[in-house]
């Protein structure tokens, strides 16, 4: 039996968000399109704070949970996932976006905005076609680097590594072949 995506329904009318911490989580989810709860935990210093903030967002009608097998994503009202590929792609983007945020940058509209002012398009392989360098390629779980997935001159990282370590430790550079 194939895995099925299940997304909670949104209430018709959203309520109010009055907490700055809840608003910060909402802004992150809207910019990234959604993320795994473990990624969202990194936005807060105290363990369990992300779950409390998410419950407030959910109660106010601004976020829902999406499930694929035993995995979960937190999604903002403006985004959804509809199949296994979109779920996996969004999970990878969520991990990249939170690690970028930790590093002082931000993610939005398919681009990484780094603290030094530079910006690069972001693609998740195997779901997106990598743009011309300079860009960032996030290899989704199970994708091996080197099979032509990362163009020379691009930065790349593995989703698995992002779940374990900070962005500077995960980023690699694809050297140009001479």
FIKOLZA-1660 file (N, C-alpha, C; in steps of 0.1 Angstrom, whole numbers, plus 5000, padded with zeros to 4 digits):
% residues 178
   i   px   py   pz ch aa at
   1 5008 4988 5000  A  X  N
   1 5000 5000 5000  A  X CA
   1 5009 5012 5000  A  X  C
   2 5007 5022 4991  A  X  N
   2 5015 5034 4990  A  X CA
   2 5012 5043 5002  A  X  C
   3 5023 5051 5005  A  X  N
   3 5021 5060 5016  A  X CA
   3 5011 5071 5012  A  X  C
   4 5003 5076 5021  A  X  N
   4 4993 5086 5018  A  X CA
   4 4996 5099 5026  A  X  C
   5 4995 5110 5020  A  X  N
   5 4996 5123 5026  A  X CA
   5 4983 5126 5033  A  X  C
   6 4984 5131 5045  A  X  N
   6 4972 5135 5052  A  X CA
   6 4975 5149 5058  A  X  C
   7 4967 5159 5054  A  X  N
   7 4968 5173 5059  A  X CA
   7 4955 5176 5067  A  X  C
   8 4957 5182 5079  A  X  N
   8 4946 5186 5087  A  X CA
   8 4938 5197 5080  A  X  C
   9 4925 5198 5081  A  X  N
   9 4918 5210 5075  A  X CA
   9 4920 5223 5083  A  X  C
  10 4920 5234 5076  A  X  N
  10 4921 5247 5083  A  X CA
  10 4907 5252 5087  A  X  C
  11 4906 5259 5098  A  X  N
  11 4894 5266 5101  A  X CA
  11 4891 5276 5090  A  X  C
  12 4878 5280 5088  A  X  N
  12 4875 5290 5078  A  X CA
  12 4881 5303 5080  A  X  C
  13 4881 5308 5092  A  X  N
  13 4886 5321 5096  A  X CA
  13 4897 5320 5106  A  X  C
  14 4908 5326 5103  A  X  N
  14 4919 5326 5113  A  X CA
  14 4916 5335 5124  A  X  C
  15 4922 5332 5136  A  X  N
  15 4920 5341 5148  A  X CA
  15 4931 5351 5149  A  X  C
  16 4935 5354 5161  A  X  N
  16 4946 5364 5164  A  X CA
  16 4958 5357 5169  A  X  C
  17 4970 5363 5165  A  X  N
  17 4983 5359 5171  A  X CA
  17 4988 5371 5178  A  X  C
  18 4990 5370 5191  A  X  N
  18 4994 5381 5199  A  X CA
  18 5008 5380 5205  A  X  C
  19 5014 5368 5205  A  X  N
  19 5027 5365 5210  A  X CA
  19 5038 5368 5200  A  X  C
  20 5048 5375 5203  A  X  N
  20 5060 5377 5194  A  X CA
  20 5066 5364 5191  A  X  C
  21 5067 5354 5200  A  X  N
  21 5074 5341 5197  A  X CA
  21 5065 5333 5187  A  X  C
  22 5052 5334 5189  A  X  N
  22 5043 5327 5180  A  X CA
  22 5044 5333 5166  A  X  C
  23 5044 5346 5166  A  X  N
  23 5046 5353 5153  A  X CA
  23 5059 5350 5146  A  X  C
  24 5070 5348 5154  A  X  N
  24 5083 5344 5148  A  X CA
  24 5082 5331 5141  A  X  C
  25 5075 5321 5148  A  X  N
  25 5074 5308 5142  A  X CA
  25 5065 5309 5130  A  X  C
  26 5054 5316 5130  A  X  N
  26 5046 5318 5118  A  X CA
  26 5053 5324 5107  A  X  C
  27 5061 5334 5109  A  X  N
  27 5069 5340 5098  A  X CA
  27 5079 5331 5092  A  X  C
  28 5085 5322 5101  A  X  N
  28 5094 5312 5096  A  X CA
  28 5087 5302 5087  A  X  C
  29 5076 5297 5092  A  X  N
  29 5068 5287 5084  A  X CA
  29 5063 5293 5071  A  X  C
  30 5059 5305 5071  A  X  N
  30 5054 5312 5059  A  X CA
  30 5066 5313 5049  A  X  C
  31 5078 5318 5054  A  X  N
  31 5089 5320 5045  A  X CA
  31 5094 5307 5039  A  X  C
  32 5095 5296 5048  A  X  N
  32 5100 5283 5043  A  X CA
  32 5090 5275 5036  A  X  C
  33 5077 5277 5039  A  X  N
  33 5067 5268 5034  A  X CA
  33 5063 5257 5043  A  X  C
  34 5070 5255 5054  A  X  N
  34 5068 5245 5064  A  X CA
  34 5080 5238 5067  A  X  C
  35 5080 5231 5079  A  X  N
  35 5092 5224 5083  A  X CA
  35 5088 5213 5093  A  X  C
  36 5097 5203 5095  A  X  N
  36 5095 5193 5105  A  X CA
  36 5096 5199 5119  A  X  C
  37 5089 5193 5129  A  X  N
  37 5089 5199 5142  A  X CA
  37 5103 5200 5148  A  X  C
  38 5112 5190 5145  A  X  N
  38 5126 5190 5149  A  X CA
  38 5133 5202 5144  A  X  C
  39 5131 5206 5132  A  X  N
  39 5137 5218 5126  A  X CA
  39 5132 5231 5134  A  X  C
  40 5119 5231 5136  A  X  N
  40 5113 5243 5143  A  X CA
  40 5118 5244 5157  A  X  C
  41 5122 5233 5164  A  X  N
  41 5127 5233 5177  A  X CA
  41 5140 5242 5178  A  X  C
  42 5147 5243 5167  A  X  N
  42 5160 5251 5166  A  X CA
  42 5157 5266 5167  A  X  C
  43 5145 5270 5164  A  X  N
  43 5142 5284 5165  A  X CA
  43 5141 5290 5179  A  X  C
  44 5140 5281 5189  A  X  N
  44 5138 5285 5203  A  X CA
  44 5149 5279 5212  A  X  C
  45 5152 5286 5223  A  X  N
  45 5162 5281 5232  A  X CA
  45 5157 5270 5241  A  X  C
  46 5145 5270 5245  A  X  N
  46 5140 5260 5254  A  X CA
  46 5133 5249 5247  A  X  C
  47 5136 5237 5252  A  X  N
  47 5130 5225 5247  A  X CA
  47 5115 5225 5249  A  X  C
  48 5108 5221 5239  A  X  N
  48 5093 5221 5240  A  X CA
  48 5086 5234 5236  A  X  C
  49 5094 5245 5235  A  X  N
  49 5088 5258 5232  A  X CA
  49 5081 5258 5218  A  X  C
  50 5088 5252 5209  A  X  N
  50 5082 5252 5195  A  X CA
  50 5069 5245 5195  A  X  C
  51 5067 5234 5202  A  X  N
  51 5055 5227 5203  A  X CA
  51 5044 5236 5208  A  X  C
  52 5047 5243 5219  A  X  N
  52 5037 5252 5226  A  X CA
  52 5033 5263 5216  A  X  C
  53 5043 5269 5209  A  X  N
  53 5040 5280 5200  A  X CA
  53 5032 5275 5188  A  X  C
  54 5035 5262 5183  A  X  N
  54 5027 5257 5172  A  X CA
  54 5013 5254 5176  A  X  C
  55 5011 5249 5188  A  X  N
  55 4997 5247 5193  A  X CA
  55 4989 5260 5192  A  X  C
  56 4995 5271 5196  A  X  N
  56 4988 5284 5195  A  X CA
  56 4985 5288 5181  A  X  C
  57 4995 5286 5172  A  X  N
  57 4992 5289 5157  A  X CA
  57 4981 5280 5152  A  X  C
  58 4981 5267 5156  A  X  N
  58 4971 5258 5151  A  X CA
  58 4957 5262 5156  A  X  C
  59 4957 5266 5169  A  X  N
  59 4944 5270 5175  A  X CA
  59 4939 5282 5169  A  X  C
  60 4948 5291 5165  A  X  N
  60 4944 5304 5158  A  X CA
  60 4940 5302 5143  A  X  C
  61 4943 5290 5138  A  X  N
  61 4940 5287 5124  A  X CA
  61 4950 5291 5114  A  X  C
  62 4963 5293 5118  A  X  N
  62 4973 5297 5109  A  X CA
  62 4983 5286 5105  A  X  C
  63 4982 5275 5111  A  X  N
  63 4991 5264 5108  A  X CA
  63 4983 5250 5110  A  X  C
  64 4988 5240 5103  A  X  N
  64 4983 5227 5104  A  X CA
  64 4994 5217 5104  A  X  C
  65 4991 5204 5106  A  X  N
  65 5001 5193 5105  A  X CA
  65 4998 5185 5093  A  X  C
  66 5008 5181 5086  A  X  N
  66 5007 5172 5075  A  X CA
  66 5015 5159 5079  A  X  C
  67 5009 5148 5075  A  X  N
  67 5015 5135 5079  A  X CA
  67 5018 5127 5066  A  X  C
  68 5030 5119 5067  A  X  N
  68 5033 5110 5057  A  X CA
  68 5039 5098 5064  A  X  C
  69 5032 5087 5066  A  X  N
  69 5036 5076 5074  A  X CA
  69 5038 5081 5088  A  X  C
  70 5050 5079 5094  A  X  N
  70 5053 5083 5107  A  X CA
  70 5059 5097 5108  A  X  C
  71 5060 5104 5097  A  X  N
  71 5066 5117 5097  A  X CA
  71 5056 5128 5097  A  X  C
  72 5060 5140 5102  A  X  N
  72 5051 5151 5103  A  X CA
  72 5058 5164 5099  A  X  C
  73 5050 5173 5092  A  X  N
  73 5054 5186 5089  A  X CA
  73 5045 5196 5095  A  X  C
  74 5050 5208 5099  A  X  N
  74 5041 5219 5103  A  X CA
  74 5040 5228 5091  A  X  C
  75 5028 5231 5086  A  X  N
  75 5026 5239 5075  A  X CA
  75 5018 5252 5078  A  X  C
  76 5022 5263 5072  A  X  N
  76 5014 5275 5074  A  X CA
  76 5002 5275 5065  A  X  C
  77 4993 5284 5068  A  X  N
  77 4980 5284 5060  A  X CA
  77 4982 5286 5045  A  X  C
  78 4992 5293 5041  A  X  N
  78 4994 5296 5027  A  X CA
  78 5000 5284 5019  A  X  C
  79 5005 5274 5025  A  X  N
  79 5012 5263 5018  A  X CA
  79 5006 5249 5022  A  X  C
  80 5009 5240 5013  A  X  N
  80 5004 5226 5015  A  X CA
  80 5014 5216 5008  A  X  C
  81 5012 5204 5011  A  X  N
  81 5019 5193 5004  A  X CA
  81 5008 5184 4998  A  X  C
  82 5010 5178 4987  A  X  N
  82 4999 5170 4981  A  X CA
  82 5003 5156 4977  A  X  C
  83 5017 5154 4977  A  X  N
  83 5021 5140 4974  A  X CA
  83 5034 5137 4981  A  X  C
  84 5040 5125 4979  A  X  N
  84 5052 5121 4986  A  X CA
  84 5063 5131 4983  A  X  C
  85 5065 5134 4970  A  X  N
  85 5076 5143 4965  A  X CA
  85 5075 5157 4971  A  X  C
  86 5063 5163 4972  A  X  N
  86 5062 5176 4977  A  X CA
  86 5064 5176 4992  A  X  C
  87 5060 5165 4999  A  X  N
  87 5063 5164 5013  A  X CA
  87 5078 5163 5016  A  X  C
  88 5085 5154 5008  A  X  N
  88 5099 5153 5010  A  X CA
  88 5107 5165 5006  A  X  C
  89 5103 5172 4996  A  X  N
  89 5109 5184 4992  A  X CA
  89 5108 5195 5003  A  X  C
  90 5096 5196 5008  A  X  N
  90 5093 5206 5019  A  X CA
  90 5101 5203 5031  A  X  C
  91 5102 5191 5035  A  X  N
  91 5110 5187 5047  A  X CA
  91 5124 5191 5045  A  X  C
  92 5130 5189 5033  A  X  N
  92 5144 5193 5031  A  X CA
  92 5146 5208 5031  A  X  C
  93 5136 5216 5025  A  X  N
  93 5137 5230 5025  A  X CA
  93 5136 5235 5039  A  X  C
  94 5127 5229 5047  A  X  N
  94 5125 5233 5061  A  X CA
  94 5138 5232 5069  A  X  C
  95 5145 5221 5067  A  X  N
  95 5158 5219 5074  A  X CA
  95 5168 5230 5070  A  X  C
  96 5169 5232 5056  A  X  N
  96 5178 5242 5051  A  X CA
  96 5175 5256 5057  A  X  C
  97 5162 5259 5056  A  X  N
  97 5158 5273 5061  A  X CA
  97 5161 5275 5075  A  X  C
  98 5159 5265 5084  A  X  N
  98 5162 5267 5098  A  X CA
  98 5177 5269 5101  A  X  C
  99 5185 5261 5094  A  X  N
  99 5199 5262 5096  A  X CA
  99 5204 5275 5090  A  X  C
 100 5198 5280 5080  A  X  N
 100 5202 5293 5074  A  X CA
 100 5198 5304 5084  A  X  C
 101 5186 5303 5090  A  X  N
 101 5182 5312 5100  A  X CA
 101 5191 5312 5112  A  X  C
 102 5195 5301 5117  A  X  N
 102 5205 5299 5128  A  X CA
 102 5218 5307 5125  A  X  C
 103 5222 5307 5112  A  X  N
 103 5234 5313 5108  A  X CA
 103 5233 5328 5106  A  X  C
 104 5221 5334 5108  A  X  N
 104 5219 5348 5106  A  X CA
 104 5213 5352 5093  A  X  C
 105 5210 5342 5084  A  X  N
 105 5204 5345 5071  A  X CA
 105 5189 5342 5072  A  X  C
 106 5183 5342 5060  A  X  N
 106 5169 5339 5059  A  X CA
 106 5166 5333 5046  A  X  C
 107 5155 5326 5045  A  X  N
 107 5150 5319 5033  A  X CA
 107 5137 5325 5029  A  X  C
 108 5135 5326 5016  A  X  N
 108 5122 5331 5011  A  X CA
 108 5121 5331 4996  A  X  C
 109 5110 5328 4991  A  X  N
 109 5108 5328 4976  A  X CA
 109 5118 5320 4969  A  X  C
 110 5122 5308 4974  A  X  N
 110 5131 5300 4968  A  X CA
 110 5146 5304 4968  A  X  C
 111 5149 5314 4976  A  X  N
 111 5162 5319 4977  A  X CA
 111 5168 5319 4991  A  X  C
 112 5181 5318 4992  A  X  N
 112 5188 5319 5005  A  X CA
 112 5194 5333 5005  A  X  C
 113 5191 5340 5016  A  X  N
 113 5197 5354 5018  A  X CA
 113 5207 5352 5029  A  X  C
 114 5220 5353 5026  A  X  N
 114 5230 5351 5036  A  X CA
 114 5233 5364 5043  A  X  C
 115 5239 5362 5055  A  X  N
 115 5242 5374 5064  A  X CA
 115 5251 5384 5057  A  X  C
 116 5260 5380 5048  A  X  N
 116 5269 5389 5041  A  X CA
 116 5262 5397 5030  A  X  C
 117 5249 5395 5028  A  X  N
 117 5241 5402 5018  A  X CA
 117 5240 5395 5005  A  X  C
 118 5247 5384 5003  A  X  N
 118 5246 5376 4990  A  X CA
 118 5233 5368 4991  A  X  C
 119 5228 5365 4979  A  X  N
 119 5216 5357 4978  A  X CA
 119 5218 5346 4967  A  X  C
 120 5213 5335 4969  A  X  N
 120 5214 5324 4959  A  X CA
 120 5201 5316 4958  A  X  C
 121 5198 5312 4946  A  X  N
 121 5186 5303 4944  A  X CA
 121 5189 5290 4951  A  X  C
 122 5178 5283 4956  A  X  N
 122 5179 5271 4963  A  X CA
 122 5171 5260 4955  A  X  C
 123 5177 5248 4953  A  X  N
 123 5169 5237 4947  A  X CA
 123 5171 5225 4955  A  X  C
 124 5161 5217 4955  A  X  N
 124 5161 5204 4962  A  X CA
 124 5161 5193 4952  A  X  C
 125 5172 5185 4952  A  X  N
 125 5174 5174 4943  A  X CA
 125 5169 5161 4950  A  X  C
 126 5161 5153 4943  A  X  N
 126 5158 5152 4929  A  X CA
 126 5146 5159 4924  A  X  C
 127 5140 5167 4932  A  X  N
 127 5127 5173 4929  A  X CA
 127 5127 5186 4920  A  X  C
 128 5138 5193 4921  A  X  N
 128 5140 5205 4913  A  X CA
 128 5152 5204 4904  A  X  C
 129 5152 5211 4893  A  X  N
 129 5163 5212 4884  A  X CA
 129 5172 5223 4890  A  X  C
 130 5185 5220 4893  A  X  N
 130 5194 5230 4899  A  X CA
 130 5196 5242 4889  A  X  C
 131 5194 5254 4895  A  X  N
 131 5197 5266 4886  A  X CA
 131 5211 5268 4884  A  X  C
 132 5215 5277 4874  A  X  N
 132 5229 5279 4872  A  X CA
 132 5236 5285 4884  A  X  C
 133 5249 5281 4887  A  X  N
 133 5256 5286 4898  A  X CA
 133 5258 5301 4897  A  X  C
 134 5260 5308 4908  A  X  N
 134 5260 5303 4921  A  X CA
 134 5246 5300 4926  A  X  C
 135 5245 5288 4933  A  X  N
 135 5232 5284 4938  A  X CA
 135 5235 5274 4950  A  X  C
 136 5225 5270 4957  A  X  N
 136 5226 5260 4967  A  X CA
 136 5217 5248 4963  A  X  C
 137 5223 5237 4964  A  X  N
 137 5215 5224 4961  A  X CA
 137 5214 5216 4974  A  X  C
 138 5202 5213 4978  A  X  N
 138 5200 5205 4990  A  X CA
 138 5197 5191 4985  A  X  C
 139 5205 5181 4988  A  X  N
 139 5202 5168 4984  A  X CA
 139 5193 5161 4994  A  X  C
 140 5181 5158 4990  A  X  N
 140 5171 5152 4999  A  X CA
 140 5176 5138 5004  A  X  C
 141 5170 5134 5014  A  X  N
 141 5174 5121 5021  A  X CA
 141 5175 5110 5010  A  X  C
 142 5186 5103 5010  A  X  N
 142 5188 5092 5001  A  X CA
 142 5195 5095 4988  A  X  C
 143 5196 5108 4984  A  X  N
 143 5203 5112 4972  A  X CA
 143 5218 5113 4974  A  X  C
 144 5225 5106 4965  A  X  N
 144 5240 5106 4966  A  X CA
 144 5246 5117 4958  A  X  C
 145 5255 5124 4964  A  X  N
 145 5262 5135 4957  A  X CA
 145 5271 5129 4946  A  X  C
 146 5273 5135 4935  A  X  N
 146 5282 5131 4925  A  X CA
 146 5276 5126 4912  A  X  C
 147 5264 5122 4912  A  X  N
 147 5257 5117 4900  A  X CA
 147 5252 5127 4891  A  X  C
 148 5259 5138 4890  A  X  N
 148 5255 5149 4881  A  X CA
 148 5244 5158 4887  A  X  C
 149 5241 5156 4900  A  X  N
 149 5231 5164 4907  A  X CA
 149 5235 5178 4910  A  X  C
 150 5248 5180 4912  A  X  N
 150 5253 5193 4917  A  X CA
 150 5261 5199 4906  A  X  C
 151 5257 5210 4900  A  X  N
 151 5266 5216 4889  A  X CA
 151 5279 5222 4895  A  X  C
 152 5289 5222 4887  A  X  N
 152 5302 5228 4892  A  X CA
 152 5299 5243 4895  A  X  C
 153 5305 5247 4906  A  X  N
 153 5304 5261 4910  A  X CA
 153 5292 5263 4920  A  X  C
 154 5285 5252 4923  A  X  N
 154 5273 5254 4932  A  X CA
 154 5277 5249 4946  A  X  C
 155 5270 5254 4956  A  X  N
 155 5272 5249 4970  A  X CA
 155 5261 5238 4972  A  X  C
 156 5264 5229 4980  A  X  N
 156 5255 5218 4982  A  X CA
 156 5256 5213 4996  A  X  C
 157 5245 5206 5001  A  X  N
 157 5245 5200 5014  A  X CA
 157 5235 5189 5014  A  X  C
 158 5236 5180 5023  A  X  N
 158 5226 5169 5025  A  X CA
 158 5216 5172 5035  A  X  C
 159 5204 5168 5033  A  X  N
 159 5193 5170 5043  A  X CA
 159 5197 5163 5056  A  X  C
 160 5202 5151 5055  A  X  N
 160 5206 5143 5067  A  X CA
 160 5216 5151 5075  A  X  C
 161 5225 5157 5069  A  X  N
 161 5235 5165 5076  A  X CA
 161 5229 5177 5083  A  X  C
 162 5220 5184 5076  A  X  N
 162 5213 5196 5082  A  X CA
 162 5206 5192 5095  A  X  C
 163 5200 5180 5095  A  X  N
 163 5193 5176 5107  A  X CA
 163 5203 5174 5119  A  X  C
 164 5215 5173 5116  A  X  N
 164 5225 5170 5127  A  X CA
 164 5235 5181 5130  A  X  C
 165 5237 5190 5121  A  X  N
 165 5247 5200 5123  A  X CA
 165 5244 5214 5117  A  X  C
 166 5251 5224 5121  A  X  N
 166 5249 5237 5116  A  X CA
 166 5252 5239 5101  A  X  C
 167 5247 5249 5095  A  X  N
 167 5249 5251 5080  A  X CA
 167 5263 5252 5076  A  X  C
 168 5272 5260 5082  A  X  N
 168 5286 5261 5078  A  X CA
 168 5293 5247 5077  A  X  C
 169 5289 5239 5087  A  X  N
 169 5295 5225 5087  A  X CA
 169 5290 5216 5076  A  X  C
 170 5278 5219 5071  A  X  N
 170 5272 5211 5061  A  X CA
 170 5275 5215 5046  A  X  C
 171 5277 5228 5044  A  X  N
 171 5279 5233 5030  A  X CA
 171 5292 5228 5024  A  X  C
 172 5291 5224 5012  A  X  N
 172 5302 5220 5004  A  X CA
 172 5302 5228 4991  A  X  C
 173 5313 5228 4984  A  X  N
 173 5314 5235 4971  A  X CA
 173 5318 5225 4960  A  X  C
 174 5310 5225 4950  A  X  N
 174 5313 5216 4938  A  X CA
 174 5324 5223 4930  A  X  C
 175 5335 5217 4930  A  X  N
 175 5346 5223 4922  A  X CA
 175 5344 5222 4907  A  X  C
 176 5349 5231 4900  A  X  N
 176 5348 5231 4885  A  X CA
 176 5359 5221 4880  A  X  C
 177 5355 5213 4870  A  X  N
 177 5365 5204 4865  A  X CA
 177 5374 5211 4855  A  X  C
 178 5387 5209 4856  A  X  N
 178 5396 5216 4847  A  X CA
 178 5400 5207 4836  A  X  C
% end
